[in-house]
Amino acid sequence: MARSDVQLMMDVKAGDAQSFELLLQRYRTPLVNFLCRMVRDRAQAEDLAQEVFLRVYRARKDYVPSAKFTTWLFRIATNLALNAVRDGRHRQMEISIDEPMTADAEDGTERMLDLADRRPDIEQHLVEEARRAMIRRAIDKLPEKQRVAVLLHKYQELDYSEIGKILQCSESALKSLLFRAYEALRVELAPLVAQSQGQVQKGRVQ
């Protein structure tokens, strides 16, 4: 039977390095995905994930299972991501308006394959790419705390209690935060919903 996160972390605390590797394997991908959605840069997300696990390992001696391991993990990740986002905005303000801007190929977004035009469903593929891009932009427009709440709730599928502890707010405050976030997304993505409904109606007519 697989050991729980708490059991693994207690073993890490006792000096078992292999248990830490198991935790890393278990959470590296979801952590990088979360960070990538926050900072919009795959390479930076990888670096931040490494820093998260480094901090977890450094704090192993003081670990007390008073909350879920994921709560602790994503609280560290959230703080690092928010700091990175704010630092990035500060650096952008310092860039000269005369300096040419180039697109970053490693921005963490799902890029279309170079050979996509060889696929039989190229039109559907392009539609899905455009849809995902629109959703990403809508989430990016949310205030920082709302964006974190949505990513943890929708993509990481954490419960209200856990997200509340990560963001250090009550469950009622979190529900209010998520309501405002999803309402903003509903308004922002209204054209996408209308387009999808139109395609469904068109299919029925055909």
PyMOL commands that set and color helices and strands:
alter all, ss='L'
color gray80, all
select helices_A, chain A and resi 5-13+17-39+42-58+60-62+69-94+116-118+122-140+144-155+160-167+171-188+190-205
alter helices_A, ss='H'
color red, helices_A
deselect
rebuild
show_as cartoon
